[in-house]
């Protein structure tokens, strides 16, 4: 009987394209991050290789301990390997700092871009929409109820002849109840203290969630 026209809302949802600027700045961040990650991968691979070489050199030097020239040569190789490993450890620490710096660089850019993109959500004016729906709903109920009362009114002079006959009403209480005040009003069984739409239900919907227990009512003809 009363239905909200969602045509424009559904069209807006269908055509919605948000966060285009944020996607771009995130792509820029990912591109720079990948350069750092490639460097980290290279450092880790080289470190693993050097660790294997270091272990093998130790074994070879132990075997060659009776050969002075070989022992000296392998010791020099170990020293070179140790030095390169120290350099890589330093570069790995530098990588952590560079990665942190990259995040610090992009953090304000992402935040500002996201805030600007997200501002588009204000196109759906929740407060105004809720007030309009509330007004239309209550107006429709009141208009319908007034029309019932209007069409009932011409009947009442004759009905009152029966209602004012106390002797007759003593044995026809059902007739009196049928015409008691308010019987012509529409019936709402929402329960005491239950609003048609509560703030919490609206907050839930604003978060993209339907209130718990909410089900689509059967079509009212």
C-alpha positions as CSV (number, residue, x, y, z in Angstrom):
1,X,0.0,0.0,0.0
2,X,2.9,2.3,0.8
3,X,6.3,1.7,-0.7
4,X,9.4,3.8,-0.8
5,X,10.6,4.6,-4.3
6,X,14.2,3.3,-4.4
7,X,14.8,4.0,-8.1
8,X,17.3,6.8,-7.7
9,X,19.1,5.1,-4.8
10,X,19.4,1.8,-6.7
11,X,20.6,3.6,-9.8
12,X,23.2,5.4,-7.7
13,X,24.4,2.2,-6.1
14,X,24.7,0.5,-9.5
15,X,26.7,3.4,-11.0
16,X,28.8,4.0,-7.8
17,X,32.5,4.3,-8.5
18,X,34.4,5.4,-5.4
19,X,38.0,5.7,-4.2
20,X,39.5,6.2,-7.6
21,X,42.1,8.6,-6.3
22,X,42.9,6.4,-3.3
23,X,43.4,3.4,-5.6
24,X,45.9,5.5,-7.6
25,X,48.0,6.6,-4.6
26,X,47.9,3.0,-3.2
27,X,49.2,1.8,-6.6
28,X,52.0,4.3,-6.4
29,X,52.8,3.1,-2.9
30,X,52.8,-0.6,-4.0
31,X,55.1,0.2,-6.9
32,X,57.7,1.8,-4.6
33,X,57.2,-0.9,-2.0
34,X,57.9,-3.6,-4.6
35,X,61.3,-2.0,-5.4
36,X,62.2,-2.3,-1.7
37,X,60.9,-5.8,-1.5
38,X,63.0,-6.8,-4.5
39,X,66.1,-5.4,-2.8
40,X,65.2,-7.3,0.4
41,X,64.8,-10.5,-1.5
42,X,68.2,-10.1,-3.2
43,X,69.9,-9.4,0.1
44,X,68.3,-12.4,1.8
45,X,69.3,-14.7,-1.1
46,X,72.9,-13.4,-1.0
47,X,73.0,-13.8,2.7
48,X,71.8,-17.4,2.5
49,X,74.5,-18.0,-0.2
50,X,77.2,-16.5,1.9
51,X,76.2,-18.5,5.0
52,X,76.6,-21.7,3.0
53,X,79.9,-20.5,1.7
54,X,81.0,-19.6,5.2
55,X,80.1,-23.0,6.5
56,X,82.0,-24.7,3.7
57,X,85.1,-22.5,4.1
58,X,85.2,-23.4,7.8
59,X,85.1,-27.1,6.9
60,X,87.7,-26.7,4.2
61,X,90.1,-24.7,6.4
62,X,89.8,-27.3,9.1
63,X,90.9,-29.9,6.6
64,X,93.7,-27.7,5.3
65,X,95.1,-26.7,8.7
66,X,98.3,-28.6,8.0
67,X,98.8,-26.7,4.7
68,X,99.9,-23.2,5.6
69,X,99.2,-21.6,2.2
70,X,95.8,-23.1,1.8
71,X,95.0,-22.3,5.4
72,X,95.9,-18.6,4.9
73,X,94.0,-18.5,1.6
74,X,90.9,-20.0,3.1
75,X,91.2,-17.6,6.1
76,X,91.3,-14.7,3.8
77,X,88.2,-16.0,2.0
78,X,86.4,-16.4,5.4
79,X,87.4,-12.8,6.2
80,X,86.0,-11.5,2.9
81,X,82.8,-13.5,3.5
82,X,82.4,-12.2,7.0
83,X,82.9,-8.6,5.8
84,X,80.3,-9.0,3.0
85,X,77.8,-10.6,5.5
86,X,78.3,-7.6,7.8
87,X,77.6,-5.3,4.9
88,X,74.4,-7.2,4.1
89,X,73.2,-7.1,7.7
90,X,73.7,-3.3,7.6
91,X,71.8,-3.1,4.4
92,X,69.0,-5.2,5.8
93,X,68.7,-2.8,8.7
94,X,68.7,0.0,6.2
95,X,65.9,-1.7,4.3
96,X,63.7,-1.6,7.5
97,X,64.4,2.1,7.8
98,X,63.7,2.7,4.2
99,X,60.4,0.7,4.4
100,X,59.4,2.7,7.4
101,X,60.2,5.9,5.6
102,X,58.2,4.8,2.6
103,X,55.1,4.3,4.8
104,X,55.6,7.7,6.5
105,X,55.9,9.3,3.1
106,X,52.7,7.8,1.7
107,X,50.6,7.9,4.9
108,X,49.4,11.5,4.7
109,X,48.9,11.2,0.9
110,X,46.7,8.1,1.4
111,X,44.8,9.7,4.3
112,X,44.0,12.9,2.4
113,X,43.0,11.1,-0.7
114,X,40.8,8.6,1.2
115,X,39.1,11.5,3.1
116,X,38.3,13.3,-0.2
117,X,37.0,10.1,-1.9
118,X,34.9,9.2,1.1
119,X,33.2,12.6,1.2
120,X,31.1,11.4,-1.8
121,X,29.1,9.3,0.6
122,X,27.4,12.5,1.9
123,X,25.3,12.5,-1.3
124,X,23.0,10.2,0.5
125,X,21.5,12.5,3.1
126,X,20.5,10.0,5.8
127,X,18.9,12.5,8.3
128,X,16.8,14.2,5.6
129,X,15.8,10.9,4.1
130,X,14.7,9.4,7.5
131,X,12.7,12.5,8.3
132,X,11.0,12.5,4.9
133,X,10.1,8.8,5.1
134,X,8.8,9.4,8.7
135,X,6.7,12.3,7.5
136,X,5.3,10.4,4.5
137,X,4.6,7.3,6.6
138,X,2.8,9.2,9.4
139,X,1.0,11.4,6.9
140,X,-0.3,8.4,5.0
141,X,-1.5,6.7,8.2
142,X,-3.2,9.9,9.4
143,X,-4.8,10.6,6.0
144,X,-6.2,7.1,5.8
145,X,-7.5,7.2,9.4
146,X,-9.1,10.6,8.8
147,X,-10.9,9.3,5.8
148,X,-12.2,6.3,7.8
149,X,-13.5,8.7,10.5
150,X,-15.0,11.0,7.8
151,X,-17.0,8.2,6.2
152,X,-18.1,6.9,9.7
153,X,-19.3,10.3,10.9
154,X,-22.7,10.3,8.9
155,X,-23.6,7.0,10.5
156,X,-23.2,8.1,14.1
157,X,-26.4,10.2,14.7
158,X,-28.5,7.1,14.1
159,X,-26.0,4.8,15.9
160,X,-26.1,7.1,19.0
161,X,-29.9,6.4,19.2
162,X,-28.9,2.9,20.1
163,X,-25.9,3.7,22.2
164,X,-27.9,6.2,24.4
165,X,-30.6,3.6,25.1
166,X,-29.1,2.4,28.4
167,X,-31.7,-0.3,28.8
168,X,-31.0,-1.7,25.4
169,X,-27.2,-1.5,25.9
170,X,-27.4,-3.5,29.1
171,X,-28.2,-6.6,27.1
172,X,-26.1,-5.6,24.0
173,X,-22.7,-4.7,25.4
174,X,-21.0,-6.1,22.2
175,X,-22.8,-3.4,20.2
176,X,-21.5,-0.7,22.5
177,X,-18.0,-2.0,22.3
178,X,-18.1,-2.0,18.5
179,X,-18.7,1.7,18.5
180,X,-16.6,2.8,21.5
181,X,-14.3,5.7,21.0
182,X,-11.2,4.9,18.9
183,X,-12.7,1.8,17.3
184,X,-12.5,3.6,14.0
185,X,-8.7,4.2,14.4
186,X,-6.2,2.2,12.6
187,X,-4.4,-0.5,14.6
188,X,-0.7,-0.5,15.3
189,X,0.7,-3.4,17.3
190,X,4.3,-2.2,17.7
191,X,4.3,-2.7,21.4
192,X,4.9,-0.2,24.3
193,X,7.9,2.0,23.8
194,X,8.9,0.7,20.4
195,X,9.5,3.3,17.8
196,X,8.9,2.7,14.1
197,X,12.6,3.3,13.4
198,X,15.0,3.5,16.3
199,X,18.4,5.4,16.3
200,X,20.3,2.1,16.8
201,X,18.6,0.6,13.7
202,X,19.5,3.6,11.7
203,X,23.1,3.5,13.0
204,X,23.2,-0.2,12.0
205,X,22.0,0.6,8.5
206,X,24.5,3.4,8.2
207,X,27.2,0.8,8.9
208,X,25.9,-1.4,6.1
209,X,24.1,-3.8,8.3
210,X,20.4,-4.6,8.7
211,X,19.1,-4.7,12.3
212,X,19.1,-8.1,13.9
213,X,15.7,-9.8,13.3
214,X,14.7,-7.5,10.5
215,X,12.7,-9.4,7.9
216,X,11.1,-8.1,4.7
217,X,7.3,-7.9,5.4
218,X,4.8,-9.6,3.2
219,X,3.4,-7.3,0.4
220,X,0.5,-5.3,1.7
221,X,-2.2,-5.0,-0.9
